[in-house]
Amino acid sequence: MKVEILREAGYQEALIGLGLSFGTDVRRAAAVARKLALKQGGHNKVLESIIVWLDVTAPRYWWQEADTYRLSTKQSQATMHTIMRRPLEQTDFAGPIIPAWLDELNRLVAAKDMVRLKLLLPEGFLQRRIWCMSYKTLRNIYSQRHDHRLAEWRDFCATIAATIKHPEFIVKSTEED
């Protein structure tokens, strides 16, 4: 699995908007935002104005779970347009697949039998998507998935926490636990 942040935007604008509610400047609004970010019940709506674009390559089984988060948009590497371009390799999957199965998939690629290929494609097939969401959605994902039983979710959350510009809006510090 690969997760890369392509861009973050809206932090300054979110603070300006928050400042309107509290009659304060951006500097003071930042302190208020840090207090509100980890609350629920609409208190953290400032996070809706901060947007992040991610480049994620993950297995299909992971994407099925990621589709739970509807307050986001995704542009995917369409299987229909990409799967027939070249023979498949072990590196196209989250883990090794049985060599005979890979041979059968490649026989279908050579025969240009996309429908049958898609029917037999393992859930571990890696798919790349550009995923755009608000910090509020990202915080929701993190709170629900950071200790998930799938290692990919733990890896995703750890990468996000380590690379976003404002992890304090997503991850509780130990003092807050």
C-alpha positions in Angstrom: 0.0 0.0 0.0 1.2 3.5 -0.8 -0.2 6.7 0.6 1.0 10.2 -0.5 -0.5 13.6 0.2 -0.6 15.5 -3.0 -2.0 18.8 -1.6 -3.7 20.4 1.4 -5.7 23.6 1.1 -8.1 25.8 3.1 -6.4 26.1 6.4 -6.2 29.9 6.4 -9.7 30.2 5.0 -11.1 27.9 7.6 -9.5 30.0 10.4 -10.9 33.2 8.8 -14.4 31.6 8.9 -14.0 30.3 12.4 -12.9 33.8 13.4 -16.2 35.2 12.2 -18.1 33.1 14.7 -15.8 34.0 17.6 -15.1 37.6 16.6 -11.4 37.0 16.6 -8.3 37.1 14.3 -6.7 34.2 12.5 -4.0 33.8 15.1 -6.5 33.4 18.0 -8.8 31.3 15.8 -6.0 28.7 15.4 -6.1 28.1 19.1 -9.9 27.8 19.1 -9.7 25.4 16.1 -7.3 23.1 18.0 -9.8 22.9 20.9 -12.8 22.2 18.6 -11.2 19.9 16.1 -11.4 16.8 18.2 -15.0 17.4 19.4 -18.1 16.0 17.8 -21.7 17.3 17.3 -20.9 20.0 14.8 -18.3 21.7 17.0 -15.5 20.6 14.6 -17.2 22.0 11.4 -14.0 24.1 10.9 -12.5 20.8 9.6 -15.0 20.8 6.7 -13.1 23.7 5.1 -9.7 22.1 5.1 -9.3 19.8 2.1 -6.7 17.2 1.3 -5.9 15.2 -1.8 -4.3 11.8 -1.4 -2.7 9.5 -3.9 -3.4 6.0 -2.6 -2.5 2.6 -4.1 -4.3 -0.1 -2.2 -5.9 -3.6 -2.7 -9.4 -3.8 -3.9 -10.6 -5.3 -0.6 -9.3 -2.1 1.2 -11.1 0.2 -1.3 -14.3 -1.6 -0.6 -14.1 -0.5 3.0 -12.8 3.0 2.0 -16.0 3.5 0.0 -17.8 3.7 3.3 -16.6 7.3 3.5 -19.0 9.1 1.1 -18.0 12.6 2.0 -15.1 12.4 -0.4 -14.4 12.0 -4.0 -12.3 9.5 -5.8 -10.8 9.2 -9.3 -9.6 5.7 -9.9 -7.2 3.9 -12.2 -10.1 2.2 -14.0 -9.6 -1.5 -14.1 -11.4 -1.7 -17.4 -9.0 0.7 -19.0 -5.7 -0.5 -17.5 -5.9 -4.2 -16.8 -5.5 -5.3 -20.4 -2.4 -3.1 -21.2 0.2 -5.6 -20.2 0.7 -9.0 -18.5 0.1 -8.9 -14.8 3.0 -9.4 -12.3 3.2 -10.4 -8.7 3.8 -6.7 -7.9 0.3 -5.9 -9.1 -1.1 -7.6 -6.0 -0.9 -6.8 -2.2 0.7 -10.2 -1.7 1.8 -13.2 -3.8 -0.8 -15.1 -5.7 -0.5 -18.7 -6.8 1.6 -18.7 -10.0 -0.9 -20.9 -11.9 -3.6 -18.3 -11.1 -1.3 -15.5 -12.4 -0.7 -17.6 -15.5 -4.5 -18.0 -16.0 -5.1 -14.2 -15.5 -2.4 -13.5 -18.1 -3.9 -16.0 -20.5 -7.1 -14.0 -20.3 -5.2 -10.7 -20.8 -3.6 -12.2 -24.0 -7.0 -13.4 -25.1 -8.4 -9.9 -24.4 -11.2 -11.5 -22.3 -11.7 -8.6 -19.9 -15.0 -9.8 -18.5 -13.7 -13.2 -17.4 -10.5 -11.5 -16.2 -12.4 -9.2 -13.9 -14.5 -12.1 -12.6 -11.3 -13.9 -11.6 -9.3 -10.9 -10.4 -8.2 -11.4 -6.8 -9.3 -8.9 -4.1 -5.6 -8.2 -3.5 -5.2 -6.5 -6.9 -3.8 -3.1 -6.3 -5.7 -0.1 -7.6 -4.6 3.5 -7.5 -7.0 6.4 -6.7 -6.7 10.1 -6.1 -8.9 10.6 -3.0 -10.1 14.1 -2.0 -11.7 14.7 1.3 -12.1 17.2 4.1 -10.1 17.1 7.3 -13.4 16.2 9.0 -13.8 13.1 6.9 -10.1 12.3 7.5 -10.6 12.7 11.2 -13.6 10.3 11.1 -11.5 7.7 9.2 -8.6 8.0 11.6 -10.8 7.7 14.7 -12.6 4.6 13.4 -9.7 2.9 11.7 -6.3 3.7 13.4 -6.4 0.4 15.3 -8.3 -1.6 12.7 -7.6 -5.3 12.3 -6.5 -4.8 8.7 -2.9 -3.7 8.6 -3.6 -1.4 5.6 -5.9 0.8 7.7 -3.3 1.0 10.5 -0.6 1.9 7.9 -2.9 4.4 6.2 -3.7 6.2 9.6 0.0 6.2 10.6 1.1 7.7 7.3 -1.6 10.4 7.5 -0.7 11.2 11.1 2.9 11.5 10.2 2.5 13.6 7.0 -0.5 15.9 7.1 0.3 19.6 8.0 -2.1 19.7 11.0 -2.1 16.3 12.7 -3.4 18.0 15.9 -6.8 18.3 14.1 -6.9 14.5 13.5 -5.0 12.7 16.2 -5.5 13.1 20.0 -2.3 13.9 21.8 -1.5 11.8 24.8 -2.4 14.7 27.1 -6.0 14.6 25.8 -6.5 10.9 26.3 
